[in-house]
């Protein structure tokens, strides 16, 4: 985070946007690096089952607050 102090950005909004986008980029890189390990540990069927379950959970998570 010391890099943010060196940038000439004065607005808190732009600092927060930079923090959010950099953390999102870091998460994407981490996922891309972990993908070969995950595909070695699990079969296509296991990954597909997990993705289906995860999609259903996300759907209920989005619809839950609507009541």
PDB file as gemmi writes it, atoms N, CA and C in Angstrom:
CRYST1    1.000    1.000    1.000  90.00  90.00  90.00 P 1                      
ATOM      1  N   UNK A   1       0.803  -1.189   0.000  1.00  0.00           N  
ATOM      2  CA  UNK A   1       0.000   0.000   0.000  1.00  0.00           C  
ATOM      3  C   UNK A   1       0.852   1.260   0.000  1.00  0.00           C  
ATOM      4  N   UNK A   2       2.131   1.154   0.159  1.00  0.00           N  
ATOM      5  CA  UNK A   2       2.992   2.336   0.128  1.00  0.00           C  
ATOM      6  C   UNK A   2       3.049   2.950  -1.259  1.00  0.00           C  
ATOM      7  N   UNK A   3       2.743   2.152  -2.258  1.00  0.00           N  
ATOM      8  CA  UNK A   3       2.735   2.660  -3.631  1.00  0.00           C  
ATOM      9  C   UNK A   3       1.668   3.727  -3.782  1.00  0.00           C  
ATOM     10  N   UNK A   4       0.548   3.554  -3.093  1.00  0.00           N  
ATOM     11  CA  UNK A   4      -0.542   4.522  -3.193  1.00  0.00           C  
ATOM     12  C   UNK A   4      -0.132   5.893  -2.676  1.00  0.00           C  
ATOM     13  N   UNK A   5       0.755   5.935  -1.695  1.00  0.00           N  
ATOM     14  CA  UNK A   5       1.183   7.220  -1.147  1.00  0.00           C  
ATOM     15  C   UNK A   5       2.090   7.974  -2.117  1.00  0.00           C  
ATOM     16  N   UNK A   6       2.746   7.272  -3.011  1.00  0.00           N  
ATOM     17  CA  UNK A   6       3.645   7.911  -3.973  1.00  0.00           C  
ATOM     18  C   UNK A   6       2.909   8.470  -5.186  1.00  0.00           C  
ATOM     19  N   UNK A   7       1.700   7.984  -5.435  1.00  0.00           N  
ATOM     20  CA  UNK A   7       0.933   8.463  -6.581  1.00  0.00           C  
ATOM     21  C   UNK A   7       0.399   9.868  -6.321  1.00  0.00           C  
ATOM     22  N   UNK A   8       0.291  10.681  -7.379  1.00  0.00           N  
ATOM     23  CA  UNK A   8      -0.182  12.057  -7.190  1.00  0.00           C  
ATOM     24  C   UNK A   8      -1.704  12.175  -7.091  1.00  0.00           C  
ATOM     25  N   UNK A   9      -2.377  11.113  -6.707  1.00  0.00           N  
ATOM     26  CA  UNK A   9      -3.835  11.121  -6.615  1.00  0.00           C  
ATOM     27  C   UNK A   9      -4.225  11.673  -5.242  1.00  0.00           C  
ATOM     28  N   UNK A  10      -5.012  12.727  -5.243  1.00  0.00           N  
ATOM     29  CA  UNK A  10      -5.414  13.363  -3.984  1.00  0.00           C  
ATOM     30  C   UNK A  10      -6.795  12.912  -3.511  1.00  0.00           C  
ATOM     31  N   UNK A  11      -7.625  12.482  -4.421  1.00  0.00           N  
ATOM     32  CA  UNK A  11      -9.001  12.141  -4.086  1.00  0.00           C  
ATOM     33  C   UNK A  11      -9.081  10.775  -3.406  1.00  0.00           C  
ATOM     34  N   UNK A  12      -9.852  10.709  -2.328  1.00  0.00           N  
ATOM     35  CA  UNK A  12     -10.062   9.431  -1.649  1.00  0.00           C  
ATOM     36  C   UNK A  12     -10.820   8.453  -2.533  1.00  0.00           C  
ATOM     37  N   UNK A  13     -11.698   8.971  -3.378  1.00  0.00           N  
ATOM     38  CA  UNK A  13     -12.469   8.114  -4.272  1.00  0.00           C  
ATOM     39  C   UNK A  13     -11.543   7.341  -5.203  1.00  0.00           C  
ATOM     40  N   UNK A  14     -10.596   8.022  -5.831  1.00  0.00           N  
ATOM     41  CA  UNK A  14      -9.696   7.351  -6.762  1.00  0.00           C  
ATOM     42  C   UNK A  14      -8.759   6.390  -6.040  1.00  0.00           C  
ATOM     43  N   UNK A  15      -8.375   6.719  -4.822  1.00  0.00           N  
ATOM     44  CA  UNK A  15      -7.552   5.792  -4.048  1.00  0.00           C  
ATOM     45  C   UNK A  15      -8.327   4.510  -3.749  1.00  0.00           C  
ATOM     46  N   UNK A  16      -9.595   4.672  -3.385  1.00  0.00           N  
ATOM     47  CA  UNK A  16     -10.415   3.491  -3.095  1.00  0.00           C  
ATOM     48  C   UNK A  16     -10.680   2.661  -4.342  1.00  0.00           C  
ATOM     49  N   UNK A  17     -10.879   3.322  -5.476  1.00  0.00           N  
ATOM     50  CA  UNK A  17     -11.065   2.601  -6.740  1.00  0.00           C  
ATOM     51  C   UNK A  17      -9.801   1.831  -7.089  1.00  0.00           C  
ATOM     52  N   UNK A  18      -8.651   2.434  -6.877  1.00  0.00           N  
ATOM     53  CA  UNK A  18      -7.381   1.766  -7.160  1.00  0.00           C  
ATOM     54  C   UNK A  18      -7.184   0.561  -6.244  1.00  0.00           C  
ATOM     55  N   UNK A  19      -7.526   0.707  -4.981  1.00  0.00           N  
ATOM     56  CA  UNK A  19      -7.413  -0.422  -4.050  1.00  0.00           C  
ATOM     57  C   UNK A  19      -8.320  -1.574  -4.474  1.00  0.00           C  
ATOM     58  N   UNK A  20      -9.546  -1.240  -4.824  1.00  0.00           N  
ATOM     59  CA  UNK A  20     -10.511  -2.270  -5.206  1.00  0.00           C  
ATOM     60  C   UNK A  20     -10.094  -2.978  -6.489  1.00  0.00           C  
ATOM     61  N   UNK A  21      -9.656  -2.219  -7.479  1.00  0.00           N  
ATOM     62  CA  UNK A  21      -9.265  -2.835  -8.748  1.00  0.00           C  
ATOM     63  C   UNK A  21      -7.984  -3.650  -8.601  1.00  0.00           C  
ATOM     64  N   UNK A  22      -7.052  -3.198  -7.776  1.00  0.00           N  
ATOM     65  CA  UNK A  22      -5.827  -3.971  -7.598  1.00  0.00           C  
ATOM     66  C   UNK A  22      -6.099  -5.259  -6.833  1.00  0.00           C  
ATOM     67  N   UNK A  23      -6.994  -5.229  -5.862  1.00  0.00           N  
ATOM     68  CA  UNK A  23      -7.319  -6.463  -5.145  1.00  0.00           C  
ATOM     69  C   UNK A  23      -8.073  -7.439  -6.039  1.00  0.00           C  
ATOM     70  N   UNK A  24      -8.903  -6.919  -6.922  1.00  0.00           N  
ATOM     71  CA  UNK A  24      -9.609  -7.777  -7.871  1.00  0.00           C  
ATOM     72  C   UNK A  24      -8.627  -8.415  -8.853  1.00  0.00           C  
ATOM     73  N   UNK A  25      -7.664  -7.645  -9.306  1.00  0.00           N  
ATOM     74  CA  UNK A  25      -6.645  -8.183 -10.216  1.00  0.00           C  
ATOM     75  C   UNK A  25      -5.806  -9.245  -9.510  1.00  0.00           C  
ATOM     76  N   UNK A  26      -5.466  -9.010  -8.256  1.00  0.00           N  
ATOM     77  CA  UNK A  26      -4.699  -9.988  -7.485  1.00  0.00           C  
ATOM     78  C   UNK A  26      -5.475 -11.293  -7.326  1.00  0.00           C  
ATOM     79  N   UNK A  27      -6.770 -11.195  -7.062  1.00  0.00           N  
ATOM     80  CA  UNK A  27      -7.602 -12.393  -6.922  1.00  0.00           C  
ATOM     81  C   UNK A  27      -7.675 -13.164  -8.236  1.00  0.00           C  
ATOM     82  N   UNK A  28      -7.735 -12.459  -9.352  1.00  0.00           N  
ATOM     83  CA  UNK A  28      -7.775 -13.126 -10.658  1.00  0.00           C  
ATOM     84  C   UNK A  28      -6.467 -13.846 -10.949  1.00  0.00           C  
ATOM     85  N   UNK A  29      -5.357 -13.220 -10.623  1.00  0.00           N  
ATOM     86  CA  UNK A  29      -4.050 -13.851 -10.832  1.00  0.00           C  
ATOM     87  C   UNK A  29      -3.904 -15.068  -9.929  1.00  0.00           C  
ATOM     88  N   UNK A  30      -4.338 -14.947  -8.694  1.00  0.00           N  
ATOM     89  CA  UNK A  30      -4.263 -16.068  -7.764  1.00  0.00           C  
ATOM     90  C   UNK A  30      -5.103 -17.248  -8.246  1.00  0.00           C  
ATOM     91  N   UNK A  31      -6.276 -16.971  -8.776  1.00  0.00           N  
ATOM     92  CA  UNK A  31      -7.134 -18.019  -9.322  1.00  0.00           C  
ATOM     93  C   UNK A  31      -6.476 -18.686 -10.525  1.00  0.00           C  
ATOM     94  N   UNK A  32      -5.882 -17.886 -11.400  1.00  0.00           N  
ATOM     95  CA  UNK A  32      -5.223 -18.438 -12.582  1.00  0.00           C  
ATOM     96  C   UNK A  32      -4.031 -19.310 -12.195  1.00  0.00           C  
ATOM     97  N   UNK A  33      -3.328 -18.944 -11.140  1.00  0.00           N  
ATOM     98  CA  UNK A  33      -2.191 -19.747 -10.693  1.00  0.00           C  
ATOM     99  C   UNK A  33      -2.638 -21.037 -10.000  1.00  0.00           C  
ATOM    100  N   UNK A  34      -3.785 -21.008  -9.344  1.00  0.00           N  
ATOM    101  CA  UNK A  34      -4.272 -22.189  -8.630  1.00  0.00           C  
ATOM    102  C   UNK A  34      -5.001 -23.168  -9.537  1.00  0.00           C  
ATOM    103  N   UNK A  35      -5.413 -22.731 -10.697  1.00  0.00           N  
ATOM    104  CA  UNK A  35      -6.210 -23.580 -11.583  1.00  0.00           C  
ATOM    105  C   UNK A  35      -5.511 -24.875 -11.999  1.00  0.00           C  
ATOM    106  N   UNK A  36      -4.221 -24.873 -12.353  1.00  0.00           N  
ATOM    107  CA  UNK A  36      -3.582 -26.153 -12.695  1.00  0.00           C  
ATOM    108  C   UNK A  36      -3.567 -27.147 -11.536  1.00  0.00           C  
ATOM    109  N   UNK A  37      -3.408 -26.651 -10.326  1.00  0.00           N  
ATOM    110  CA  UNK A  37      -3.412 -27.536  -9.158  1.00  0.00           C  
ATOM    111  C   UNK A  37      -4.806 -28.120  -8.943  1.00  0.00           C  
ATOM    112  N   UNK A  38      -5.817 -27.285  -9.081  1.00  0.00           N  
ATOM    113  CA  UNK A  38      -7.197 -27.738  -8.880  1.00  0.00           C  
ATOM    114  C   UNK A  38      -7.583 -28.786  -9.918  1.00  0.00           C  
ATOM    115  N   UNK A  39      -7.180 -28.578 -11.168  1.00  0.00           N  
ATOM    116  CA  UNK A  39      -7.533 -29.543 -12.212  1.00  0.00           C  
ATOM    117  C   UNK A  39      -6.787 -30.860 -12.051  1.00  0.00           C  
ATOM    118  N   UNK A  40      -5.656 -30.853 -11.371  1.00  0.00           N  
ATOM    119  CA  UNK A  40      -4.952 -32.110 -11.089  1.00  0.00           C  
ATOM    120  C   UNK A  40      -5.606 -32.877  -9.949  1.00  0.00           C  
ATOM    121  N   UNK A  41      -6.158 -32.146  -8.999  1.00  0.00           N  
ATOM    122  CA  UNK A  41      -6.739 -32.795  -7.823  1.00  0.00           C  
ATOM    123  C   UNK A  41      -8.140 -33.340  -8.069  1.00  0.00           C  
ATOM    124  N   UNK A  42      -8.918 -32.656  -8.913  1.00  0.00           N  
ATOM    125  CA  UNK A  42     -10.315 -33.020  -9.104  1.00  0.00           C  
ATOM    126  C   UNK A  42     -10.592 -33.372 -10.558  1.00  0.00           C  
ATOM    127  N   UNK A  43     -11.595 -34.226 -10.763  1.00  0.00           N  
ATOM    128  CA  UNK A  43     -11.986 -34.606 -12.118  1.00  0.00           C  
ATOM    129  C   UNK A  43     -12.915 -33.543 -12.700  1.00  0.00           C  
ATOM    130  N   UNK A  44     -13.193 -33.683 -13.989  1.00  0.00           N  
ATOM    131  CA  UNK A  44     -14.121 -32.752 -14.643  1.00  0.00           C  
ATOM    132  C   UNK A  44     -15.502 -32.835 -14.013  1.00  0.00           C  
ATOM    133  N   UNK A  45     -15.899 -34.043 -13.654  1.00  0.00           N  
ATOM    134  CA  UNK A  45     -17.207 -34.242 -13.018  1.00  0.00           C  
ATOM    135  C   UNK A  45     -17.275 -33.531 -11.672  1.00  0.00           C  
ATOM    136  N   UNK A  46     -16.219 -33.630 -10.876  1.00  0.00           N  
ATOM    137  CA  UNK A  46     -16.191 -32.960  -9.571  1.00  0.00           C  
ATOM    138  C   UNK A  46     -16.268 -31.445  -9.722  1.00  0.00           C  
ATOM    139  N   UNK A  47     -15.528 -30.909 -10.658  1.00  0.00           N  
ATOM    140  CA  UNK A  47     -15.528 -29.464 -10.883  1.00  0.00           C  
ATOM    141  C   UNK A  47     -16.891 -29.006 -11.388  1.00  0.00           C  
ATOM    142  N   UNK A  48     -17.506 -29.792 -12.263  1.00  0.00           N  
ATOM    143  CA  UNK A  48     -18.839 -29.461 -12.759  1.00  0.00           C  
ATOM    144  C   UNK A  48     -19.892 -29.502 -11.665  1.00  0.00           C  
ATOM    145  N   UNK A  49     -19.811 -30.510 -10.798  1.00  0.00           N  
ATOM    146  CA  UNK A  49     -20.747 -30.598  -9.671  1.00  0.00           C  
ATOM    147  C   UNK A  49     -20.586 -29.404  -8.733  1.00  0.00           C  
ATOM    148  N   UNK A  50     -19.347 -29.038  -8.463  1.00  0.00           N  
ATOM    149  CA  UNK A  50     -19.096 -27.881  -7.604  1.00  0.00           C  
ATOM    150  C   UNK A  50     -19.635 -26.603  -8.236  1.00  0.00           C  
ATOM    151  N   UNK A  51     -19.424 -26.443  -9.531  1.00  0.00           N  
ATOM    152  CA  UNK A  51     -19.894 -25.236 -10.218  1.00  0.00           C  
ATOM    153  C   UNK A  51     -21.419 -25.143 -10.197  1.00  0.00           C  
ATOM    154  N   UNK A  52     -22.093 -26.269 -10.375  1.00  0.00           N  
ATOM    155  CA  UNK A  52     -23.555 -26.279 -10.309  1.00  0.00           C  
ATOM    156  C   UNK A  52     -24.045 -25.892  -8.914  1.00  0.00           C  
ATOM    157  N   UNK A  53     -23.469 -26.486  -7.891  1.00  0.00           N  
ATOM    158  CA  UNK A  53     -23.845 -26.165  -6.521  1.00  0.00           C  
ATOM    159  C   UNK A  53     -23.552 -24.700  -6.195  1.00  0.00           C  
ATOM    160  N   UNK A  54     -22.408 -24.215  -6.629  1.00  0.00           N  
ATOM    161  CA  UNK A  54     -22.021 -22.822  -6.384  1.00  0.00           C  
ATOM    162  C   UNK A  54     -22.977 -21.864  -7.086  1.00  0.00           C  
ATOM    163  N   UNK A  55     -23.398 -22.191  -8.293  1.00  0.00           N  
ATOM    164  CA  UNK A  55     -24.350 -21.348  -9.022  1.00  0.00           C  
ATOM    165  C   UNK A  55     -25.698 -21.293  -8.318  1.00  0.00           C  
ATOM    166  N   UNK A  56     -26.154 -22.430  -7.805  1.00  0.00           N  
ATOM    167  CA  UNK A  56     -27.426 -22.462  -7.081  1.00  0.00           C  
ATOM    168  C   UNK A  56     -27.333 -21.632  -5.802  1.00  0.00           C  
ATOM    169  N   UNK A  57     -26.232 -21.757  -5.084  1.00  0.00           N  
ATOM    170  CA  UNK A  57     -26.046 -20.978  -3.857  1.00  0.00           C  
ATOM    171  C   UNK A  57     -26.009 -19.486  -4.167  1.00  0.00           C  
ATOM    172  N   UNK A  58     -25.322 -19.096  -5.235  1.00  0.00           N  
ATOM    173  CA  UNK A  58     -25.283 -17.681  -5.616  1.00  0.00           C  
ATOM    174  C   UNK A  58     -26.660 -17.164  -5.996  1.00  0.00           C  
ATOM    175  N   UNK A  59     -27.434 -17.983  -6.685  1.00  0.00           N  
ATOM    176  CA  UNK A  59     -28.784 -17.581  -7.069  1.00  0.00           C  
ATOM    177  C   UNK A  59     -29.649 -17.326  -5.838  1.00  0.00           C  
ATOM    178  N   UNK A  60     -29.606 -18.240  -4.873  1.00  0.00           N  
ATOM    179  CA  UNK A  60     -30.368 -18.033  -3.644  1.00  0.00           C  
ATOM    180  C   UNK A  60     -29.823 -16.853  -2.845  1.00  0.00           C  
ATOM    181  N   UNK A  61     -28.532 -16.630  -2.913  1.00  0.00           N  
ATOM    182  CA  UNK A  61     -27.949 -15.485  -2.223  1.00  0.00           C  
ATOM    183  C   UNK A  61     -28.406 -14.163  -2.806  1.00  0.00           C  
ATOM    184  N   UNK A  62     -28.630 -14.140  -4.112  1.00  0.00           N  
ATOM    185  CA  UNK A  62     -29.119 -12.919  -4.748  1.00  0.00           C  
ATOM    186  C   UNK A  62     -30.610 -12.720  -4.533  1.00  0.00           C  
ATOM    187  N   UNK A  63     -31.360 -13.809  -4.517  1.00  0.00           N  
ATOM    188  CA  UNK A  63     -32.808 -13.714  -4.356  1.00  0.00           C  
ATOM    189  C   UNK A  63     -33.239 -13.611  -2.897  1.00  0.00           C  
ATOM    190  N   UNK A  64     -32.391 -14.004  -1.985  1.00  0.00           N  
ATOM    191  CA  UNK A  64     -32.738 -13.988  -0.569  1.00  0.00           C  
ATOM    192  C   UNK A  64     -33.100 -12.620  -0.016  1.00  0.00           C  
ATOM    193  N   UNK A  65     -32.339 -11.582  -0.290  1.00  0.00           N  
ATOM    194  CA  UNK A  65     -32.669 -10.262   0.269  1.00  0.00           C  
ATOM    195  C   UNK A  65     -33.939  -9.642  -0.307  1.00  0.00           C  
ATOM    196  N   UNK A  66     -34.473 -10.171  -1.396  1.00  0.00           N  
ATOM    197  CA  UNK A  66     -35.670  -9.587  -1.998  1.00  0.00           C  
ATOM    198  C   UNK A  66     -36.923  -9.855  -1.168  1.00  0.00           C  
ATOM    199  N   UNK A  67     -36.951 -10.953  -0.455  1.00  0.00           N  
ATOM    200  CA  UNK A  67     -38.083 -11.371   0.383  1.00  0.00           C  
ATOM    201  C   UNK A  67     -39.354 -11.308  -0.411  1.00  0.00           C  
TER     202      UNK A  67                                                      
END                                                                             
